[in-house]
Amino acid sequence: MTKWKICARPLKLSMLMVLLIGTITCSGIGLLLAPQASAGSPVPFAPGERLKFQLRWTLIPAGKAIMEVMPMKTIDGTPVYHFRLTAESNAFVDMFYKVRDRIDAYASADMTRAVRYHHNQHEGETRRNVKVDFDWQKEKALYKDGKTDREIEIVPGTFDPLSVFYYTRLLDYKATNIIECPVSDGKKCVTGMARVIKKETITILSGTYDTYLLEPDLKHVGGVFEKDKSAKIKLWVTADERRIPVKIASKVAIGSFVGELLTIEKGDS
């Protein structure tokens, strides 16, 4: 069984898109049992990597999501990885609930902590531009959205909701029994859990993959998942050294949501 720290908030279509990265806009509070990536192990991602996903609600095409590793940057003298996730509903879904989300996350080049997190949110009538800076001298996350400024305490090794998935790609699932990783979106943190269920070969739009099946615990997740006690989310990640998310599926009383990998562009080695 593999534990995962997860921070919850109400889950909508756009948040299901974000789940393609294997998290539920999440957070945690400790690293007491956190496994570390093996010293000298090759990093399984690089600038130029681009993953494109097709999104469906039941049988209806809903949109697309793209995960990218952007060129390396420097923030306040710190070299950082730059990760980006964009999620966009299609023309049909736009008539009911338009989504144009973009998340930019920056993590230290040694992949030990978050540096900055930026979420430009356009979901239906909601418009929000969130920026979180991680102040490691004070060990605080500083949150701003144009209306609210706040700060919360963080612990060493804290990641944001996007960069945490890239951190988990450094780990070896078959050799890991417990994963605990602190994560913050600059608001609040709760404890959640995800289990590595089994290895499974699956066939999707882009091909056949040997994968690990992961299942997050949903007890802290709101929205339709809170109302439906039988709700589940499943995530399939390739069982090779790259740990690429290839499929996510959720099932609730009002229907099911599926995201499947369409294309992979590898980054520079």
C-alpha positions in Angstrom: 0.0 0.0 0.0 1.3 3.5 -0.9 0.3 6.5 1.0 0.0 10.0 -0.6 -0.6 13.3 1.1 -3.5 15.0 -0.7 -5.0 18.4 -0.2 -8.7 18.7 -1.1 -11.1 21.2 -2.5 -14.3 20.9 -4.6 -13.7 19.0 -7.8 -15.1 20.2 -11.1 -14.4 19.4 -14.7 -11.3 21.4 -14.7 -10.0 19.7 -11.6 -10.6 16.4 -13.2 -8.3 17.7 -16.0 -5.7 18.5 -13.4 -5.9 15.0 -12.1 -4.2 13.9 -15.3 -1.0 14.7 -13.3 -1.9 12.2 -10.7 -2.9 14.7 -7.9 -6.1 16.2 -6.6 -4.8 19.8 -6.2 -3.1 18.5 -3.2 -1.2 19.1 -0.1 0.5 17.3 2.8 2.3 18.0 6.1 5.3 15.7 6.5 8.2 13.8 5.0 9.0 11.4 7.9 8.7 8.4 5.7 9.2 9.9 2.3 11.4 7.9 -0.1 14.1 9.7 -2.0 15.1 9.3 -5.6 18.2 7.1 -5.9 21.4 9.1 -6.2 22.7 9.3 -9.7 19.4 8.0 -11.2 18.5 9.6 -14.5 15.8 12.2 -14.4 12.8 10.7 -16.4 11.7 14.0 -17.9 13.5 16.9 -19.6 12.6 20.3 -21.3 10.7 19.6 -24.5 8.6 16.8 -23.1 4.9 17.3 -24.1 2.0 15.0 -23.3 -1.4 15.6 -24.9 -4.6 14.0 -23.5 -8.1 13.6 -24.8 -10.8 14.2 -22.2 -14.3 12.6 -22.2 -17.4 12.9 -20.0 -19.2 9.5 -20.3 -19.1 9.1 -24.2 -19.0 12.8 -24.9 -15.7 14.4 -26.0 -15.0 17.2 -23.4 -11.7 18.8 -24.4 -8.0 18.4 -24.1 -5.1 18.8 -21.6 -1.4 19.3 -22.3 1.4 18.7 -19.8 4.8 20.2 -20.8 8.3 20.6 -19.4 9.4 24.0 -20.5 13.0 25.4 -20.8 14.9 25.7 -17.5 14.7 29.2 -15.8 16.3 31.0 -12.9 14.1 32.6 -10.2 15.9 34.8 -7.6 19.2 33.2 -8.4 17.8 29.6 -8.1 17.8 27.4 -11.2 14.4 25.8 -11.6 12.4 23.4 -13.7 9.3 24.9 -15.3 6.3 22.7 -15.7 3.1 23.7 -17.4 -0.4 22.2 -17.6 -3.2 23.7 -19.8 -6.7 22.4 -19.9 -9.3 23.5 -22.5 -12.9 22.4 -23.0 -14.1 21.9 -26.5 -16.7 24.0 -28.4 -19.6 21.8 -27.3 -18.8 21.9 -23.6 -18.0 25.6 -23.9 -21.7 26.2 -24.3 -22.3 24.9 -20.8 -19.1 25.4 -18.8 -16.1 26.9 -20.6 -12.7 25.9 -19.2 -9.4 27.6 -20.1 -7.0 26.8 -17.3 -3.2 27.2 -17.2 -0.9 26.2 -14.4 2.8 27.1 -14.4 4.9 25.5 -11.6 8.6 26.0 -10.8 10.6 23.5 -8.8 14.3 23.7 -7.8 16.6 22.1 -10.3 17.5 19.3 -7.8 13.7 18.5 -7.4 13.7 19.0 -3.6 11.1 21.7 -3.3 8.7 24.1 -5.0 9.7 27.7 -5.8 6.7 29.3 -7.4 3.1 28.2 -8.5 0.9 30.2 -10.8 -2.7 29.2 -11.7 -4.6 31.3 -14.3 -8.1 29.9 -13.8 -11.0 30.4 -16.2 -13.9 28.0 -15.3 -17.4 29.0 -16.2 -18.0 32.4 -14.6 -14.9 32.0 -12.4 -11.9 34.1 -13.2 -8.9 33.9 -10.8 -5.2 34.5 -11.2 -3.4 32.8 -8.3 0.2 33.2 -7.5 2.0 31.3 -4.7 5.7 32.1 -3.8 7.5 29.7 -1.5 9.7 31.6 0.9 12.2 29.0 2.2 13.9 31.4 4.6 10.7 31.8 6.5 9.3 28.4 5.5 6.0 29.9 4.4 3.9 29.8 1.2 2.7 33.3 0.2 -0.7 33.2 -1.6 -2.2 36.0 -3.7 -5.2 36.0 -6.1 -5.9 39.7 -6.5 -8.4 39.8 -3.7 -6.8 37.8 -0.9 -3.3 37.7 0.4 -2.4 35.1 3.0 0.5 33.0 4.1 0.7 29.5 5.6 3.6 27.5 7.1 5.3 24.9 5.0 7.7 22.1 5.8 11.0 21.2 4.1 10.5 19.4 0.8 7.1 20.9 0.1 5.9 20.9 -3.6 3.0 22.5 -5.4 0.1 20.5 -6.9 1.8 20.2 -10.3 5.5 19.8 -9.6 4.7 17.1 -7.0 3.8 14.7 -9.8 7.1 15.3 -11.5 8.8 14.5 -8.1 6.9 11.2 -7.9 8.2 10.3 -11.3 11.7 10.1 -9.7 10.6 7.3 -7.4 10.5 3.6 -8.0 7.0 2.3 -7.3 7.9 -1.3 -7.1 10.5 -0.6 -4.4 8.3 1.9 -2.5 5.8 0.9 0.2 5.0 4.4 1.5 5.1 7.8 -0.2 4.5 10.9 1.9 5.2 14.2 0.2 4.2 17.6 1.5 2.4 19.7 -1.1 0.8 23.1 -0.9 -1.4 25.3 -3.2 -0.9 28.2 -0.8 -4.2 27.7 1.0 -4.6 24.7 3.3 -3.4 21.2 3.8 -5.0 17.9 4.7 -3.9 14.3 4.7 -5.0 11.9 2.0 -3.9 8.6 0.6 -3.3 6.8 -2.7 -2.7 3.1 -3.2 -0.7 1.4 -5.8 -3.2 -1.4 -6.7 -1.3 -3.5 -9.2 0.6 -3.7 -12.4 -1.7 -3.8 -15.5 -1.4 -3.8 -19.3 -3.9 -1.4 -20.9 -4.7 -0.4 -24.4 -5.8 3.2 -25.1 -5.9 5.6 -28.0 -2.2 6.0 -28.4 -1.2 2.3 -27.9 -0.6 -0.5 -25.3 1.2 0.2 -22.1 2.5 -1.7 -19.1 1.4 0.4 -16.2 0.9 0.8 -12.4 -2.7 1.4 -11.4 -3.0 4.0 -8.6 -6.1 4.8 -6.7 -6.3 8.0 -4.6 -8.5 8.0 -1.5 -11.3 10.6 -1.8 -12.4 11.2 1.8 -11.1 14.8 1.7 -12.4 15.6 -1.8 -15.6 17.7 -2.1 -18.1 18.2 -4.9 -19.6 15.2 -6.5 -17.1 12.9 -4.9 -18.1 14.0 -1.4 -21.8 13.3 -2.2 -21.2 9.9 -3.8 -19.6 7.5 -1.4 -19.0 4.9 -4.1 -17.0 7.4 -6.2 -13.5 6.4 -7.4 -10.6 7.8 -9.3 -8.1 5.6 -11.0 -4.8 6.6 -12.6 -2.5 4.5 -14.8 1.2 5.4 -15.0 3.7 3.6 -17.2 5.7 0.9 -15.4 9.0 2.0 -16.9 11.7 4.5 -15.8 9.7 7.5 -17.2 6.5 7.0 -15.1 4.2 8.8 -17.7 0.5 9.2 -16.8 -1.4 7.6 -19.7 -5.0 7.3 -18.4 -7.2 8.6 -15.7 -10.8 7.5 -15.0 -13.4 8.6 -12.5 -16.8 7.2 -11.7 -19.5 9.0 -9.9 -23.3 8.9 -9.8 -23.7 11.5 -12.5 -21.4 9.7 -15.0 -17.8 8.9 -15.7 -14.8 11.0 -16.8 -11.8 9.6 -18.8 -8.6 11.2 -19.9 -6.3 9.2 -22.3 -2.9 10.0 -23.6 -2.9 10.9 -27.3 0.7 11.9 -28.1 4.1 12.0 -26.5 6.9 14.3 -27.5 10.1 13.4 -25.6 12.3 16.1 -24.2 16.0 16.6 -24.8 18.2 14.1 -22.9 
